[in-house]
Amino acid sequence: MAREEIRMKWEARIAAFHASGEKATHWCKANQVNRRQLYSWIKKLDG
C-alpha cells in the first residue's frame, strides 16, 4: 500500500471515530483498530 493510501485510510478511520462519539477503547475494539496506533495517527495528522 502506498503512503498516500495508508494516510487516506487512517483519515477515514479517524473521521469515523470522531463521528461515533464513542470512547477510543470501545471504538477500537469494535473496529479492530489498535488504540495506540489510532492516537499516534491522530497526533501525526493534526500536526
HTML snippet that shows the backbone in 3Dmol.js (N, CA, C, O; Angstrom):
<script src="https://3Dmol.org/build/3Dmol-min.js"></script>
<div id="view" style="width:600px;height:400px;position:relative"></div>
<script>
const pdb = `
ATOM      1  N   MET A   1       0.843  -1.178   0.000  1.00  0.00           N
ATOM      2  CA  MET A   1       0.000   0.000   0.000  1.00  0.00           C
ATOM      3  C   MET A   1       0.889   1.243   0.000  1.00  0.00           C
ATOM      4  O   MET A   1       1.857   1.331   0.755  1.00  0.00           O
ATOM      5  N   ALA A   2       0.550   2.179  -0.841  1.00  0.00           N
ATOM      6  CA  ALA A   2       1.329   3.417  -0.931  1.00  0.00           C
ATOM      7  C   ALA A   2       1.061   4.291   0.298  1.00  0.00           C
ATOM      8  O   ALA A   2       0.031   4.169   0.960  1.00  0.00           O
ATOM      9  N   ARG A   3       2.007   5.162   0.575  1.00  0.00           N
ATOM     10  CA  ARG A   3       1.883   6.045   1.743  1.00  0.00           C
ATOM     11  C   ARG A   3       0.587   6.843   1.719  1.00  0.00           C
ATOM     12  O   ARG A   3      -0.081   6.985   2.743  1.00  0.00           O
ATOM     13  N   GLU A   4       0.235   7.362   0.547  1.00  0.00           N
ATOM     14  CA  GLU A   4      -0.968   8.177   0.437  1.00  0.00           C
ATOM     15  C   GLU A   4      -2.217   7.345   0.725  1.00  0.00           C
ATOM     16  O   GLU A   4      -3.162   7.841   1.339  1.00  0.00           O
ATOM     17  N   GLU A   5      -2.230   6.094   0.288  1.00  0.00           N
ATOM     18  CA  GLU A   5      -3.369   5.208   0.554  1.00  0.00           C
ATOM     19  C   GLU A   5      -3.506   4.936   2.046  1.00  0.00           C
ATOM     20  O   GLU A   5      -4.614   4.929   2.582  1.00  0.00           O
ATOM     21  N   ILE A   6      -2.385   4.715   2.710  1.00  0.00           N
ATOM     22  CA  ILE A   6      -2.393   4.469   4.154  1.00  0.00           C
ATOM     23  C   ILE A   6      -2.896   5.710   4.887  1.00  0.00           C
ATOM     24  O   ILE A   6      -3.706   5.617   5.809  1.00  0.00           O
ATOM     25  N   ARG A   7      -2.407   6.861   4.466  1.00  0.00           N
ATOM     26  CA  ARG A   7      -2.838   8.115   5.085  1.00  0.00           C
ATOM     27  C   ARG A   7      -4.347   8.320   4.923  1.00  0.00           C
ATOM     28  O   ARG A   7      -5.028   8.708   5.872  1.00  0.00           O
ATOM     29  N   MET A   8      -4.861   8.062   3.731  1.00  0.00           N
ATOM     30  CA  MET A   8      -6.291   8.223   3.467  1.00  0.00           C
ATOM     31  C   MET A   8      -7.115   7.240   4.307  1.00  0.00           C
ATOM     32  O   MET A   8      -8.186   7.582   4.809  1.00  0.00           O
ATOM     33  N   LYS A   9      -6.605   6.024   4.449  1.00  0.00           N
ATOM     34  CA  LYS A   9      -7.281   5.006   5.255  1.00  0.00           C
ATOM     35  C   LYS A   9      -7.394   5.471   6.712  1.00  0.00           C
ATOM     36  O   LYS A   9      -8.446   5.334   7.336  1.00  0.00           O
ATOM     37  N   TRP A  10      -6.297   6.022   7.243  1.00  0.00           N
ATOM     38  CA  TRP A  10      -6.308   6.485   8.625  1.00  0.00           C
ATOM     39  C   TRP A  10      -7.144   7.743   8.798  1.00  0.00           C
ATOM     40  O   TRP A  10      -7.788   7.916   9.833  1.00  0.00           O
ATOM     41  N   GLU A  11      -7.145   8.620   7.810  1.00  0.00           N
ATOM     42  CA  GLU A  11      -8.005   9.804   7.883  1.00  0.00           C
ATOM     43  C   GLU A  11      -9.472   9.385   7.976  1.00  0.00           C
ATOM     44  O   GLU A  11     -10.241   9.966   8.743  1.00  0.00           O
ATOM     45  N   ALA A  12      -9.855   8.379   7.196  1.00  0.00           N
ATOM     46  CA  ALA A  12     -11.233   7.879   7.221  1.00  0.00           C
ATOM     47  C   ALA A  12     -11.545   7.236   8.570  1.00  0.00           C
ATOM     48  O   ALA A  12     -12.629   7.437   9.118  1.00  0.00           O
ATOM     49  N   ARG A  13     -10.609   6.471   9.101  1.00  0.00           N
ATOM     50  CA  ARG A  13     -10.808   5.834  10.410  1.00  0.00           C
ATOM     51  C   ARG A  13     -10.985   6.886  11.501  1.00  0.00           C
ATOM     52  O   ARG A  13     -11.871   6.769  12.348  1.00  0.00           O
ATOM     53  N   ILE A  14     -10.143   7.908  11.475  1.00  0.00           N
ATOM     54  CA  ILE A  14     -10.209   8.950  12.494  1.00  0.00           C
ATOM     55  C   ILE A  14     -11.521   9.716  12.388  1.00  0.00           C
ATOM     56  O   ILE A  14     -12.134  10.042  13.405  1.00  0.00           O
ATOM     57  N   ALA A  15     -11.953  10.004  11.173  1.00  0.00           N
ATOM     58  CA  ALA A  15     -13.231  10.697  10.986  1.00  0.00           C
ATOM     59  C   ALA A  15     -14.377   9.843  11.528  1.00  0.00           C
ATOM     60  O   ALA A  15     -15.288  10.360  12.174  1.00  0.00           O
ATOM     61  N   ALA A  16     -14.330   8.545  11.266  1.00  0.00           N
ATOM     62  CA  ALA A  16     -15.372   7.638  11.761  1.00  0.00           C
ATOM     63  C   ALA A  16     -15.350   7.580  13.284  1.00  0.00           C
ATOM     64  O   ALA A  16     -16.402   7.549  13.922  1.00  0.00           O
ATOM     65  N   PHE A  17     -14.158   7.564  13.864  1.00  0.00           N
ATOM     66  CA  PHE A  17     -14.027   7.544  15.318  1.00  0.00           C
ATOM     67  C   PHE A  17     -14.633   8.806  15.926  1.00  0.00           C
ATOM     68  O   PHE A  17     -15.423   8.724  16.866  1.00  0.00           O
ATOM     69  N   HIS A  18     -14.267   9.970  15.397  1.00  0.00           N
ATOM     70  CA  HIS A  18     -14.792  11.229  15.931  1.00  0.00           C
ATOM     71  C   HIS A  18     -16.312  11.312  15.758  1.00  0.00           C
ATOM     72  O   HIS A  18     -17.017  11.787  16.648  1.00  0.00           O
ATOM     73  N   ALA A  19     -16.803  10.855  14.626  1.00  0.00           N
ATOM     74  CA  ALA A  19     -18.241  10.918  14.348  1.00  0.00           C
ATOM     75  C   ALA A  19     -19.041   9.985  15.253  1.00  0.00           C
ATOM     76  O   ALA A  19     -20.215  10.231  15.529  1.00  0.00           O
ATOM     77  N   SER A  20     -18.402   8.921  15.707  1.00  0.00           N
ATOM     78  CA  SER A  20     -19.102   7.922  16.516  1.00  0.00           C
ATOM     79  C   SER A  20     -19.456   8.452  17.903  1.00  0.00           C
ATOM     80  O   SER A  20     -20.480   8.074  18.472  1.00  0.00           O
ATOM     81  N   GLY A  21     -18.613   9.324  18.444  1.00  0.00           N
ATOM     82  CA  GLY A  21     -18.833   9.833  19.790  1.00  0.00           C
ATOM     83  C   GLY A  21     -18.496   8.821  20.879  1.00  0.00           C
ATOM     84  O   GLY A  21     -18.720   9.080  22.062  1.00  0.00           O
ATOM     85  N   GLU A  22     -17.962   7.680  20.485  1.00  0.00           N
ATOM     86  CA  GLU A  22     -17.603   6.634  21.451  1.00  0.00           C
ATOM     87  C   GLU A  22     -16.236   6.911  22.060  1.00  0.00           C
ATOM     88  O   GLU A  22     -15.444   7.694  21.536  1.00  0.00           O
ATOM     89  N   LYS A  23     -15.986   6.250  23.174  1.00  0.00           N
ATOM     90  CA  LYS A  23     -14.645   6.288  23.759  1.00  0.00           C
ATOM     91  C   LYS A  23     -13.730   5.458  22.863  1.00  0.00           C
ATOM     92  O   LYS A  23     -14.169   4.513  22.209  1.00  0.00           O
ATOM     93  N   ALA A  24     -12.460   5.828  22.847  1.00  0.00           N
ATOM     94  CA  ALA A  24     -11.494   5.178  21.968  1.00  0.00           C
ATOM     95  C   ALA A  24     -11.408   3.675  22.223  1.00  0.00           C
ATOM     96  O   ALA A  24     -11.325   2.885  21.283  1.00  0.00           O
ATOM     97  N   THR A  25     -11.427   3.287  23.481  1.00  0.00           N
ATOM     98  CA  THR A  25     -11.310   1.873  23.822  1.00  0.00           C
ATOM     99  C   THR A  25     -12.430   1.066  23.176  1.00  0.00           C
ATOM    100  O   THR A  25     -12.178   0.019  22.579  1.00  0.00           O
ATOM    101  N   HIS A  26     -13.659   1.545  23.293  1.00  0.00           N
ATOM    102  CA  HIS A  26     -14.806   0.820  22.734  1.00  0.00           C
ATOM    103  C   HIS A  26     -14.791   0.836  21.210  1.00  0.00           C
ATOM    104  O   HIS A  26     -15.041  -0.188  20.575  1.00  0.00           O
ATOM    105  N   TRP A  27     -14.498   1.996  20.620  1.00  0.00           N
ATOM    106  CA  TRP A  27     -14.497   2.115  19.167  1.00  0.00           C
ATOM    107  C   TRP A  27     -13.415   1.231  18.556  1.00  0.00           C
ATOM    108  O   TRP A  27     -13.655   0.537  17.568  1.00  0.00           O
ATOM    109  N   CYS A  28     -12.237   1.261  19.141  1.00  0.00           N
ATOM    110  CA  CYS A  28     -11.124   0.469  18.612  1.00  0.00           C
ATOM    111  C   CYS A  28     -11.418  -1.028  18.683  1.00  0.00           C
ATOM    112  O   CYS A  28     -11.117  -1.770  17.748  1.00  0.00           O
ATOM    113  N   LYS A  29     -11.998  -1.460  19.778  1.00  0.00           N
ATOM    114  CA  LYS A  29     -12.322  -2.880  19.919  1.00  0.00           C
ATOM    115  C   LYS A  29     -13.360  -3.293  18.875  1.00  0.00           C
ATOM    116  O   LYS A  29     -13.232  -4.347  18.253  1.00  0.00           O
ATOM    117  N   ALA A  30     -14.381  -2.468  18.685  1.00  0.00           N
ATOM    118  CA  ALA A  30     -15.445  -2.770  17.728  1.00  0.00           C
ATOM    119  C   ALA A  30     -14.948  -2.743  16.285  1.00  0.00           C
ATOM    120  O   ALA A  30     -15.477  -3.455  15.432  1.00  0.00           O
ATOM    121  N   ASN A  31     -13.938  -1.926  16.013  1.00  0.00           N
ATOM    122  CA  ASN A  31     -13.444  -1.763  14.645  1.00  0.00           C
ATOM    123  C   ASN A  31     -12.091  -2.423  14.404  1.00  0.00           C
ATOM    124  O   ASN A  31     -11.480  -2.239  13.352  1.00  0.00           O
ATOM    125  N   GLN A  32     -11.639  -3.176  15.368  1.00  0.00           N
ATOM    126  CA  GLN A  32     -10.375  -3.914  15.276  1.00  0.00           C
ATOM    127  C   GLN A  32      -9.209  -3.006  14.894  1.00  0.00           C
ATOM    128  O   GLN A  32      -8.450  -3.286  13.966  1.00  0.00           O
ATOM    129  N   VAL A  33      -9.095  -1.909  15.642  1.00  0.00           N
ATOM    130  CA  VAL A  33      -8.020  -0.945  15.440  1.00  0.00           C
ATOM    131  C   VAL A  33      -7.229  -0.855  16.735  1.00  0.00           C
ATOM    132  O   VAL A  33      -7.805  -0.822  17.822  1.00  0.00           O
ATOM    133  N   ASN A  34      -5.914  -0.815  16.617  1.00  0.00           N
ATOM    134  CA  ASN A  34      -5.059  -0.678  17.783  1.00  0.00           C
ATOM    135  C   ASN A  34      -5.185   0.750  18.327  1.00  0.00           C
ATOM    136  O   ASN A  34      -4.977   1.718  17.595  1.00  0.00           O
ATOM    137  N   ARG A  35      -5.525   0.872  19.608  1.00  0.00           N
ATOM    138  CA  ARG A  35      -5.755   2.185  20.219  1.00  0.00           C
ATOM    139  C   ARG A  35      -4.509   3.066  20.162  1.00  0.00           C
ATOM    140  O   ARG A  35      -4.616   4.265  19.903  1.00  0.00           O
ATOM    141  N   ARG A  36      -3.355   2.502  20.393  1.00  0.00           N
ATOM    142  CA  ARG A  36      -2.121   3.298  20.344  1.00  0.00           C
ATOM    143  C   ARG A  36      -1.866   3.821  18.937  1.00  0.00           C
ATOM    144  O   ARG A  36      -1.416   4.953  18.760  1.00  0.00           O
ATOM    145  N   GLN A  37      -2.155   2.988  17.935  1.00  0.00           N
ATOM    146  CA  GLN A  37      -1.986   3.437  16.553  1.00  0.00           C
ATOM    147  C   GLN A  37      -2.972   4.557  16.228  1.00  0.00           C
ATOM    148  O   GLN A  37      -2.628   5.520  15.543  1.00  0.00           O
ATOM    149  N   LEU A  38      -4.196   4.420  16.727  1.00  0.00           N
ATOM    150  CA  LEU A  38      -5.195   5.464  16.495  1.00  0.00           C
ATOM    151  C   LEU A  38      -4.690   6.797  17.030  1.00  0.00           C
ATOM    152  O   LEU A  38      -4.694   7.797  16.312  1.00  0.00           O
ATOM    153  N   TYR A  39      -4.257   6.815  18.281  1.00  0.00           N
ATOM    154  CA  TYR A  39      -3.767   8.057  18.874  1.00  0.00           C
ATOM    155  C   TYR A  39      -2.515   8.572  18.164  1.00  0.00           C
ATOM    156  O   TYR A  39      -2.345   9.781  18.012  1.00  0.00           O
ATOM    157  N   SER A  40      -1.649   7.674  17.733  1.00  0.00           N
ATOM    158  CA  SER A  40      -0.452   8.068  17.010  1.00  0.00           C
ATOM    159  C   SER A  40      -0.802   8.761  15.701  1.00  0.00           C
ATOM    160  O   SER A  40      -0.219   9.790  15.359  1.00  0.00           O
ATOM    161  N   TRP A  41      -1.760   8.191  14.967  1.00  0.00           N
ATOM    162  CA  TRP A  41      -2.179   8.792  13.697  1.00  0.00           C
ATOM    163  C   TRP A  41      -2.932  10.097  13.910  1.00  0.00           C
ATOM    164  O   TRP A  41      -2.784  11.021  13.110  1.00  0.00           O
ATOM    165  N   ILE A  42      -3.731  10.199  14.961  1.00  0.00           N
ATOM    166  CA  ILE A  42      -4.410  11.456  15.256  1.00  0.00           C
ATOM    167  C   ILE A  42      -3.369  12.543  15.472  1.00  0.00           C
ATOM    168  O   ILE A  42      -3.499  13.644  14.937  1.00  0.00           O
ATOM    169  N   LYS A  43      -2.346  12.243  16.247  1.00  0.00           N
ATOM    170  CA  LYS A  43      -1.283  13.206  16.533  1.00  0.00           C
ATOM    171  C   LYS A  43      -0.523  13.560  15.244  1.00  0.00           C
ATOM    172  O   LYS A  43      -0.210  14.726  15.002  1.00  0.00           O
ATOM    173  N   LYS A  44      -0.235  12.549  14.430  1.00  0.00           N
ATOM    174  CA  LYS A  44       0.523  12.759  13.201  1.00  0.00           C
ATOM    175  C   LYS A  44      -0.251  13.633  12.204  1.00  0.00           C
ATOM    176  O   LYS A  44       0.327  14.516  11.570  1.00  0.00           O
ATOM    177  N   LEU A  45      -1.550  13.386  12.070  1.00  0.00           N
ATOM    178  CA  LEU A  45      -2.341  14.114  11.071  1.00  0.00           C
ATOM    179  C   LEU A  45      -2.756  15.494  11.541  1.00  0.00           C
ATOM    180  O   LEU A  45      -3.010  16.371  10.715  1.00  0.00           O
ATOM    181  N   ASP A  46      -2.831  15.711  12.848  1.00  0.00           N
ATOM    182  CA  ASP A  46      -3.176  17.030  13.363  1.00  0.00           C
ATOM    183  C   ASP A  46      -1.992  17.978  13.351  1.00  0.00           C
ATOM    184  O   ASP A  46      -2.158  19.196  13.404  1.00  0.00           O
ATOM    185  N   GLY A  47      -0.799  17.415  13.281  1.00  0.00           N
ATOM    186  CA  GLY A  47       0.407  18.230  13.363  1.00  0.00           C
ATOM    187  C   GLY A  47       0.833  18.717  12.085  1.00  0.00           C
ATOM    188  O   GLY A  47       1.839  19.421  11.996  1.00  0.00           O
TER     189      GLY A  47
END
`;
const viewer = $3Dmol.createViewer("view");
viewer.addModel(pdb, "pdb");
viewer.setStyle({}, {cartoon: {color: "spectrum"}});
viewer.zoomTo();
viewer.render();
</script>
